[in-house]
Amino acid sequence: MILELSLIGILVSCFYILLFHLYPGGIIVPVYFSFYLTQPTRLFATIMVSLISVFIFQFISRKLIIFGRRRFVFLIILSAFLSLLANYFFQDYQSGLTVYGSIGILIPGLLANNIIRQGFFVTMASMFTVSIITFFLFKVFFYL
């Protein structure tokens, strides 16, 4: 089931990029968001980690020259660190589950990179559009 949802999500992301020339947070980010559409706290935590990464990047980029691949790598490492911190501090120790943690450690970095490139509202609208389309296409094809 995960492979089918991933394939549908990647195809929808690619078609969305071809049609509108907007990136929905990367090609794989909407797939992960469609996995967790029923867990809004994880979606919110992932978006917050991405935004914190963007703000830290904006602050640091005033003093350092960071662009291109360096910006991408910096955002991936920074968001991975922030994701690990969020997952550590928001873990439920009785059940051992991460309740309010972010989705993975790379997804917020990919999302932050696209937020810097396109802007917050364009990236979020594109990402949620592709995620919801992916979720419903998966439900239609595999639960009929």
FIZA-783154 format. One record per residue: residue number from 1; chain; residue in one letter; y, x, z of N, C-alpha, C in turn. Coordinates in nm, 2 decimals, m for minus. Last residue first. Layout:
# FIZA-783154
+-----+-------+------+--------+--------+--------+--------+--------+--------+--------+--------+--------+
!  nr ! kette ! rest !   n_yy !   n_xx !   n_zz !  ca_yy !  ca_xx !  ca_zz !   c_yy !   c_xx !   c_zz !
+-----+-------+------+--------+--------+--------+--------+--------+--------+--------+--------+--------+
! NUM !     A !    a !      Y !      X !      Z !      Y !      X !      Z !      Y !      X !      Z !
...
+-----+-------+------+--------+--------+--------+--------+--------+--------+--------+--------+--------+
***
This chain:
# FIZA-783154
+-----+-------+------+--------+--------+--------+--------+--------+--------+--------+--------+--------+
!  nr ! kette ! rest !   n_yy !   n_xx !   n_zz !  ca_yy !  ca_xx !  ca_zz !   c_yy !   c_xx !   c_zz !
+-----+-------+------+--------+--------+--------+--------+--------+--------+--------+--------+--------+
! 144 !     A !    l !   0.08 !  m1.21 !  m0.37 !   0.06 !  m1.34 !  m0.43 !  m0.08 !  m1.39 !  m0.43 !
! 143 !     A !    y !   0.14 !  m0.97 !  m0.27 !   0.10 !  m1.07 !  m0.17 !   0.10 !  m1.21 !  m0.24 !
! 142 !     A !    f !   0.22 !  m0.78 !  m0.46 !   0.10 !  m0.75 !  m0.38 !   0.06 !  m0.86 !  m0.27 !
! 141 !     A !    f !   0.44 !  m0.87 !  m0.60 !   0.33 !  m0.82 !  m0.67 !   0.20 !  m0.81 !  m0.59 !
! 140 !     A !    v !   0.62 !  m0.97 !  m0.39 !   0.58 !  m1.05 !  m0.51 !   0.45 !  m1.00 !  m0.57 !
! 139 !     A !    k !   0.65 !  m0.74 !  m0.23 !   0.60 !  m0.87 !  m0.17 !   0.55 !  m0.96 !  m0.29 !
! 138 !     A !    f !   0.77 !  m0.57 !  m0.41 !   0.64 !  m0.53 !  m0.35 !   0.58 !  m0.66 !  m0.29 !
! 137 !     A !    l !   1.01 !  m0.70 !  m0.46 !   0.91 !  m0.68 !  m0.57 !   0.77 !  m0.64 !  m0.52 !
! 136 !     A !    f !   1.12 !  m0.69 !  m0.21 !   1.08 !  m0.82 !  m0.26 !   0.99 !  m0.81 !  m0.38 !
! 135 !     A !    f !   1.17 !  m0.41 !  m0.18 !   1.09 !  m0.49 !  m0.08 !   1.04 !  m0.62 !  m0.14 !
! 134 !     A !    t !   1.33 !  m0.35 !  m0.40 !   1.20 !  m0.29 !  m0.38 !   1.11 !  m0.37 !  m0.29 !
! 133 !     A !    i !   1.56 !  m0.51 !  m0.34 !   1.48 !  m0.54 !  m0.46 !   1.34 !  m0.48 !  m0.45 !
! 132 !     A !    i !   1.63 !  m0.38 !  m0.10 !   1.59 !  m0.52 !  m0.09 !   1.51 !  m0.56 !  m0.22 !
! 131 !     A !    s !   1.69 !  m0.12 !  m0.20 !   1.59 !  m0.14 !  m0.09 !   1.54 !  m0.28 !  m0.09 !
! 130 !     A !    v !   1.90 !  m0.16 !  m0.38 !   1.77 !  m0.11 !  m0.43 !   1.66 !  m0.13 !  m0.33 !
! 129 !     A !    t !   2.09 !  m0.26 !  m0.19 !   2.05 !  m0.34 !  m0.31 !   1.92 !  m0.30 !  m0.36 !
! 128 !     A !    f !   2.12 !  m0.05 !  m0.02 !   2.06 !  m0.17 !   0.03 !   2.02 !  m0.27 !  m0.08 !
! 127 !     A !    m !   2.23 !   0.14 !  m0.19 !   2.11 !   0.17 !  m0.12 !   2.04 !   0.04 !  m0.07 !
! 126 !     A !    s !   2.47 !   0.03 !  m0.29 !   2.36 !   0.07 !  m0.38 !   2.23 !   0.08 !  m0.31 !
! 125 !     A !    a !   2.61 !   0.00 !  m0.04 !   2.58 !  m0.12 !  m0.13 !   2.47 !  m0.09 !  m0.22 !
! 124 !     A !    m !   2.62 !   0.27 !   0.04 !   2.55 !   0.17 !   0.12 !   2.51 !   0.05 !   0.04 !
! 123 !     A !    t !   2.77 !   0.39 !  m0.17 !   2.64 !   0.44 !  m0.14 !   2.56 !   0.33 !  m0.06 !
! 122 !     A !    v !   3.01 !   0.24 !  m0.16 !   2.93 !   0.24 !  m0.28 !   2.79 !   0.28 !  m0.25 !
! 121 !     A !    f !   3.09 !   0.30 !   0.11 !   3.06 !   0.16 !   0.07 !   2.98 !   0.16 !  m0.06 !
! 120 !     A !    f !   3.13 !   0.59 !   0.11 !   3.04 !   0.52 !   0.20 !   3.00 !   0.38 !   0.15 !
! 119 !     A !    g !   3.12 !   0.81 !  m0.17 !   3.19 !   0.72 !  m0.08 !   3.09 !   0.64 !   0.00 !
! 118 !     A !    q !   2.99 !   1.00 !  m0.33 !   3.03 !   0.87 !  m0.39 !   3.12 !   0.78 !  m0.30 !
! 117 !     A !    r !   2.95 !   1.24 !  m0.19 !   2.97 !   1.24 !  m0.33 !   3.03 !   1.11 !  m0.39 !
! 116 !     A !    i !   2.91 !   1.17 !   0.08 !   3.02 !   1.26 !   0.04 !   3.05 !   1.25 !  m0.11 !
! 115 !     A !    i !   2.69 !   1.01 !   0.04 !   2.81 !   0.95 !   0.10 !   2.93 !   1.03 !   0.07 !
! 114 !     A !    n !   2.50 !   1.19 !  m0.05 !   2.55 !   1.09 !  m0.14 !   2.67 !   1.02 !  m0.09 !
! 113 !     A !    n !   2.47 !   1.33 !   0.19 !   2.51 !   1.40 !   0.07 !   2.57 !   1.30 !  m0.03 !
! 112 !     A !    a !   2.37 !   1.14 !   0.36 !   2.50 !   1.20 !   0.39 !   2.55 !   1.27 !   0.27 !
! 111 !     A !    l !   2.11 !   1.09 !   0.25 !   2.21 !   0.98 !   0.25 !   2.35 !   1.04 !   0.27 !
! 110 !     A !    l !   1.99 !   1.34 !   0.29 !   2.01 !   1.29 !   0.16 !   2.11 !   1.18 !   0.15 !
! 109 !     A !    g !   2.00 !   1.33 !   0.58 !   2.07 !   1.43 !   0.50 !   2.10 !   1.40 !   0.36 !
! 108 !     A !    p !   1.84 !   1.11 !   0.65 !   1.98 !   1.11 !   0.68 !   2.06 !   1.21 !   0.60 !
! 107 !     A !    i !   1.58 !   1.21 !   0.54 !   1.65 !   1.10 !   0.48 !   1.80 !   1.09 !   0.52 !
! 106 !     A !    l !   1.48 !   1.42 !   0.70 !   1.54 !   1.45 !   0.57 !   1.62 !   1.34 !   0.51 !
! 105 !     A !    i !   1.35 !   1.31 !   0.91 !   1.46 !   1.41 !   0.94 !   1.53 !   1.45 !   0.81 !
! 104 !     A !    g !   1.28 !   0.95 !   0.97 !   1.25 !   1.09 !   0.93 !   1.36 !   1.19 !   0.96 !
! 103 !     A !    i !   1.51 !   0.74 !   1.06 !   1.39 !   0.74 !   0.97 !   1.38 !   0.88 !   0.92 !
! 102 !     A !    s !   1.60 !   0.78 !   1.41 !   1.63 !   0.77 !   1.27 !   1.50 !   0.77 !   1.19 !
! 101 !     A !    g !   1.52 !   0.57 !   1.70 !   1.53 !   0.69 !   1.63 !   1.56 !   0.67 !   1.48 !
! 100 !     A !    y !   1.48 !   0.37 !   1.89 !   1.61 !   0.37 !   1.82 !   1.63 !   0.50 !   1.74 !
!  99 !     A !    v !   1.21 !   0.42 !   1.96 !   1.26 !   0.29 !   1.94 !   1.38 !   0.29 !   1.85 !
!  98 !     A !    t !   0.93 !   0.60 !   1.94 !   1.07 !   0.62 !   1.92 !   1.13 !   0.48 !   1.88 !
!  97 !     A !    l !   0.68 !   0.57 !   2.20 !   0.73 !   0.54 !   2.07 !   0.88 !   0.57 !   2.06 !
!  96 !     A !    g !   0.57 !   0.60 !   2.44 !   0.56 !   0.71 !   2.36 !   0.62 !   0.69 !   2.22 !
!  95 !     A !    s !   0.58 !   0.41 !   2.64 !   0.49 !   0.38 !   2.52 !   0.48 !   0.50 !   2.43 !
!  94 !     A !    q !   0.74 !   0.54 !   2.82 !   0.62 !   0.47 !   2.87 !   0.53 !   0.44 !   2.75 !
!  93 !     A !    y !   0.96 !   0.65 !   2.69 !   0.86 !   0.74 !   2.75 !   0.73 !   0.67 !   2.80 !
!  92 !     A !    d !   1.10 !   0.60 !   2.40 !   1.05 !   0.52 !   2.51 !   0.94 !   0.60 !   2.57 !
!  91 !     A !    q !   1.37 !   0.80 !   2.29 !   1.23 !   0.78 !   2.29 !   1.19 !   0.69 !   2.41 !
!  90 !     A !    f !   1.63 !   0.89 !   2.24 !   1.60 !   0.75 !   2.23 !   1.45 !   0.71 !   2.23 !
!  89 !     A !    f !   1.62 !   1.17 !   2.24 !   1.70 !   1.10 !   2.35 !   1.67 !   0.95 !   2.35 !
!  88 !     A !    y !   1.47 !   1.24 !   2.02 !   1.43 !   1.29 !   2.15 !   1.50 !   1.20 !   2.26 !
!  87 !     A !    n !   1.59 !   1.12 !   1.80 !   1.46 !   1.08 !   1.83 !   1.41 !   1.12 !   1.97 !
!  86 !     A !    a !   1.84 !   1.26 !   1.82 !   1.83 !   1.11 !   1.84 !   1.69 !   1.07 !   1.87 !
!  85 !     A !    l !   1.75 !   1.52 !   1.76 !   1.81 !   1.49 !   1.89 !   1.81 !   1.34 !   1.92 !
!  84 !     A !    l !   1.65 !   1.49 !   1.51 !   1.55 !   1.53 !   1.61 !   1.62 !   1.50 !   1.75 !
!  83 !     A !    s !   1.88 !   1.42 !   1.38 !   1.77 !   1.33 !   1.38 !   1.68 !   1.36 !   1.49 !
!  82 !     A !    l !   2.03 !   1.66 !   1.40 !   2.08 !   1.54 !   1.47 !   1.97 !   1.43 !   1.48 !
!  81 !     A !    f !   1.87 !   1.83 !   1.25 !   1.89 !   1.86 !   1.39 !   1.94 !   1.73 !   1.46 !
!  80 !     A !    a !   1.89 !   1.70 !   1.00 !   1.76 !   1.71 !   1.06 !   1.77 !   1.74 !   1.21 !
!  79 !     A !    s !   2.16 !   1.72 !   0.96 !   2.11 !   1.59 !   0.98 !   1.97 !   1.59 !   1.04 !
!  78 !     A !    l !   2.17 !   2.00 !   0.92 !   2.25 !   1.94 !   1.02 !   2.19 !   1.80 !   1.06 !
!  77 !     A !    i !   2.01 !   2.04 !   0.70 !   1.97 !   2.10 !   0.82 !   2.05 !   2.03 !   0.94 !
!  76 !     A !    i !   2.14 !   1.88 !   0.50 !   2.00 !   1.85 !   0.53 !   1.96 !   1.91 !   0.67 !
!  75 !     A !    l !   2.39 !   1.99 !   0.50 !   2.38 !   1.85 !   0.54 !   2.23 !   1.82 !   0.58 !
!  74 !     A !    f !   2.33 !   2.25 !   0.40 !   2.40 !   2.23 !   0.53 !   2.38 !   2.09 !   0.58 !
!  73 !     A !    v !   2.23 !   2.19 !   0.15 !   2.14 !   2.25 !   0.25 !   2.20 !   2.23 !   0.39 !
!  72 !     A !    f !   2.46 !   2.08 !   0.03 !   2.34 !   2.00 !   0.04 !   2.25 !   2.06 !   0.15 !
!  71 !     A !    r !   2.64 !   2.29 !   0.04 !   2.67 !   2.17 !   0.11 !   2.54 !   2.09 !   0.13 !
!  70 !     A !    r !   2.50 !   2.48 !  m0.12 !   2.53 !   2.51 !   0.02 !   2.56 !   2.38 !   0.10 !
!  69 !     A !    r !   2.52 !   2.35 !  m0.36 !   2.39 !   2.37 !  m0.30 !   2.40 !   2.40 !  m0.15 !
!  68 !     A !    g !   2.85 !   2.24 !  m0.33 !   2.73 !   2.25 !  m0.42 !   2.60 !   2.25 !  m0.34 !
!  67 !     A !    f !   3.02 !   2.40 !  m0.06 !   3.01 !   2.31 !  m0.17 !   2.88 !   2.33 !  m0.25 !
!  66 !     A !    i !   3.22 !   2.54 !   0.17 !   3.09 !   2.48 !   0.16 !   3.09 !   2.38 !   0.04 !
!  65 !     A !    i !   3.40 !   2.76 !   0.33 !   3.39 !   2.71 !   0.19 !   3.24 !   2.67 !   0.17 !
!  64 !     A !    l !   3.53 !   2.66 !   0.65 !   3.44 !   2.73 !   0.57 !   3.44 !   2.67 !   0.42 !
!  63 !     A !    k !   3.73 !   2.49 !   0.76 !   3.73 !   2.64 !   0.79 !   3.64 !   2.72 !   0.70 !
!  62 !     A !    r !   3.68 !   2.24 !   0.66 !   3.82 !   2.29 !   0.67 !   3.83 !   2.44 !   0.69 !
!  61 !     A !    s !   3.41 !   2.19 !   0.70 !   3.45 !   2.24 !   0.57 !   3.60 !   2.27 !   0.56 !
!  60 !     A !    i !   3.39 !   2.10 !   0.96 !   3.36 !   2.24 !   0.94 !   3.41 !   2.28 !   0.80 !
!  59 !     A !    f !   3.47 !   1.83 !   0.92 !   3.54 !   1.91 !   1.02 !   3.52 !   2.06 !   0.99 !
!  58 !     A !    q !   3.29 !   1.74 !   0.73 !   3.43 !   1.73 !   0.70 !   3.51 !   1.82 !   0.79 !
!  57 !     A !    f !   3.05 !   1.77 !   0.89 !   3.07 !   1.85 !   0.76 !   3.22 !   1.85 !   0.73 !
!  56 !     A !    i !   3.09 !   1.58 !   1.08 !   3.08 !   1.72 !   1.12 !   3.11 !   1.81 !   1.00 !
!  55 !     A !    f !   3.09 !   1.35 !   0.92 !   3.21 !   1.38 !   1.00 !   3.21 !   1.53 !   1.04 !
!  54 !     A !    v !   2.83 !   1.36 !   0.82 !   2.94 !   1.36 !   0.73 !   3.07 !   1.41 !   0.80 !
!  53 !     A !    s !   2.68 !   1.33 !   1.05 !   2.67 !   1.46 !   0.97 !   2.78 !   1.47 !   0.88 !
!  52 !     A !    i !   2.76 !   1.08 !   1.12 !   2.79 !   1.19 !   1.21 !   2.78 !   1.32 !   1.14 !
!  51 !     A !    l !   2.64 !   0.94 !   0.91 !   2.78 !   0.94 !   0.92 !   2.83 !   1.05 !   1.02 !
!  50 !     A !    s !   2.36 !   0.99 !   0.96 !   2.43 !   1.03 !   0.83 !   2.58 !   1.04 !   0.85 !
!  49 !     A !    v !   2.33 !   0.87 !   1.20 !   2.31 !   1.01 !   1.19 !   2.37 !   1.06 !   1.07 !
!  48 !     A !    m !   2.39 !   0.60 !   1.12 !   2.47 !   0.67 !   1.22 !   2.46 !   0.82 !   1.21 !
!  47 !     A !    i !   2.17 !   0.55 !   0.95 !   2.31 !   0.55 !   0.90 !   2.40 !   0.62 !   0.99 !
!  46 !     A !    t !   1.96 !   0.57 !   1.14 !   1.97 !   0.66 !   1.03 !   2.11 !   0.66 !   0.97 !
!  45 !     A !    a !   2.03 !   0.36 !   1.31 !   2.03 !   0.49 !   1.36 !   2.03 !   0.59 !   1.25 !
!  44 !     A !    f !   2.00 !   0.14 !   1.14 !   2.13 !   0.17 !   1.20 !   2.13 !   0.31 !   1.25 !
!  43 !     A !    l !   1.72 !   0.16 !   1.09 !   1.81 !   0.17 !   0.98 !   1.95 !   0.20 !   1.03 !
!  42 !     A !    r !   1.63 !   0.11 !   1.35 !   1.60 !   0.24 !   1.29 !   1.69 !   0.26 !   1.17 !
!  41 !     A !    t !   1.71 !  m0.15 !   1.39 !   1.76 !  m0.04 !   1.48 !   1.74 !   0.09 !   1.42 !
!  40 !     A !    p !   1.58 !  m0.31 !   1.21 !   1.72 !  m0.28 !   1.18 !   1.77 !  m0.17 !   1.27 !
!  39 !     A !    q !   1.30 !  m0.33 !   1.08 !   1.34 !  m0.27 !   1.20 !   1.48 !  m0.22 !   1.18 !
!  38 !     A !    t !   1.24 !  m0.44 !   0.83 !   1.21 !  m0.52 !   0.94 !   1.25 !  m0.46 !   1.08 !
!  37 !     A !    l !   1.28 !  m0.22 !   0.66 !   1.37 !  m0.34 !   0.66 !   1.35 !  m0.43 !   0.77 !
!  36 !     A !    y !   1.13 !   0.01 !   0.63 !   1.18 !  m0.02 !   0.77 !   1.28 !  m0.14 !   0.76 !
!  35 !     A !    f !   1.07 !   0.04 !   0.36 !   0.96 !   0.05 !   0.46 !   1.01 !  m0.02 !   0.59 !
!  34 !     A !    s !   1.33 !   0.05 !   0.25 !   1.25 !  m0.07 !   0.23 !   1.12 !  m0.08 !   0.32 !
!  33 !     A !    f !   1.40 !   0.30 !   0.33 !   1.47 !   0.19 !   0.39 !   1.39 !   0.06 !   0.37 !
!  32 !     A !    y !   1.23 !   0.45 !   0.17 !   1.21 !   0.45 !   0.31 !   1.28 !   0.34 !   0.38 !
!  31 !     A !    v !   1.34 !   0.38 !  m0.08 !   1.20 !   0.35 !  m0.05 !   1.18 !   0.35 !   0.10 !
!  30 !     A !    p !   1.60 !   0.47 !  m0.07 !   1.58 !   0.33 !  m0.06 !   1.43 !   0.29 !  m0.04 !
!  29 !     A !    v !   1.54 !   0.76 !  m0.08 !   1.60 !   0.70 !   0.04 !   1.58 !   0.55 !   0.04 !
!  28 !     A !    i !   1.46 !   0.86 !  m0.33 !   1.36 !   0.82 !  m0.23 !   1.41 !   0.75 !  m0.11 !
!  27 !     A !    i !   1.69 !   0.92 !  m0.47 !   1.58 !   0.83 !  m0.53 !   1.49 !   0.78 !  m0.43 !
!  26 !     A !    g !   2.01 !   0.87 !  m0.31 !   1.90 !   0.95 !  m0.36 !   1.79 !   0.86 !  m0.42 !
!  25 !     A !    g !   2.18 !   0.66 !  m0.26 !   2.14 !   0.75 !  m0.15 !   2.03 !   0.85 !  m0.19 !
!  24 !     A !    p !   2.17 !   0.55 !  m0.52 !   2.15 !   0.47 !  m0.40 !   2.10 !   0.56 !  m0.28 !
!  23 !     A !    y !   2.42 !   0.65 !  m0.74 !   2.30 !   0.69 !  m0.67 !   2.28 !   0.61 !  m0.54 !
!  22 !     A !    l !   2.51 !   0.51 !  m1.05 !   2.54 !   0.53 !  m0.91 !   2.41 !   0.56 !  m0.84 !
!  21 !     A !    h !   2.49 !   0.41 !  m1.31 !   2.53 !   0.55 !  m1.28 !   2.58 !   0.57 !  m1.14 !
!  20 !     A !    f !   2.36 !   0.17 !  m1.37 !   2.50 !   0.17 !  m1.31 !   2.56 !   0.31 !  m1.28 !
!  19 !     A !    l !   2.12 !   0.23 !  m1.51 !   2.21 !   0.12 !  m1.54 !   2.35 !   0.13 !  m1.49 !
!  18 !     A !    l !   2.01 !   0.46 !  m1.39 !   2.03 !   0.46 !  m1.54 !   2.13 !   0.34 !  m1.58 !
!  17 !     A !    i !   1.99 !   0.38 !  m1.13 !   2.07 !   0.50 !  m1.16 !   2.11 !   0.50 !  m1.31 !
!  16 !     A !    y !   1.81 !   0.17 !  m1.15 !   1.94 !   0.15 !  m1.10 !   2.04 !   0.26 !  m1.14 !
!  15 !     A !    f !   1.58 !   0.31 !  m1.25 !   1.65 !   0.21 !  m1.33 !   1.79 !   0.18 !  m1.28 !
!  14 !     A !    c !   1.53 !   0.47 !  m1.02 !   1.56 !   0.53 !  m1.14 !   1.63 !   0.43 !  m1.24 !
!  13 !     A !    s !   1.48 !   0.26 !  m0.82 !   1.59 !   0.36 !  m0.81 !   1.63 !   0.42 !  m0.94 !
!  12 !     A !    v !   1.25 !   0.15 !  m0.93 !   1.37 !   0.07 !  m0.92 !   1.49 !   0.16 !  m0.90 !
!  11 !     A !    l !   1.07 !   0.37 !  m0.92 !   1.11 !   0.31 !  m1.05 !   1.24 !   0.23 !  m1.04 !
!  10 !     A !    i !   1.07 !   0.41 !  m0.64 !   1.12 !   0.51 !  m0.73 !   1.16 !   0.46 !  m0.86 !
!   9 !     A !    g !   0.96 !   0.16 !  m0.56 !   1.09 !   0.20 !  m0.52 !   1.15 !   0.31 !  m0.60 !
!   8 !     A !    i !   0.70 !   0.16 !  m0.68 !   0.80 !   0.06 !  m0.71 !   0.94 !   0.10 !  m0.68 !
!   7 !     A !    l !   0.60 !   0.39 !  m0.54 !   0.61 !   0.39 !  m0.69 !   0.71 !   0.28 !  m0.73 !
!   6 !     A !    s !   0.60 !   0.30 !  m0.28 !   0.68 !   0.42 !  m0.32 !   0.70 !   0.42 !  m0.47 !
!   5 !     A !    l !   0.43 !   0.08 !  m0.29 !   0.57 !   0.06 !  m0.25 !   0.65 !   0.18 !  m0.29 !
!   4 !     A !    e !   0.19 !   0.23 !  m0.35 !   0.25 !   0.13 !  m0.44 !   0.39 !   0.10 !  m0.42 !
!   3 !     A !    l !   0.16 !   0.39 !  m0.12 !   0.18 !   0.45 !  m0.26 !   0.24 !   0.35 !  m0.36 !
!   2 !     A !    i !   0.12 !   0.20 !   0.07 !   0.24 !   0.28 !   0.08 !   0.27 !   0.35 !  m0.05 !
!   1 !     A !    m !  m0.12 !   0.08 !   0.00 !   0.00 !   0.00 !   0.00 !   0.13 !   0.09 !   0.00 !
+-----+-------+------+--------+--------+--------+--------+--------+--------+--------+--------+--------+
***
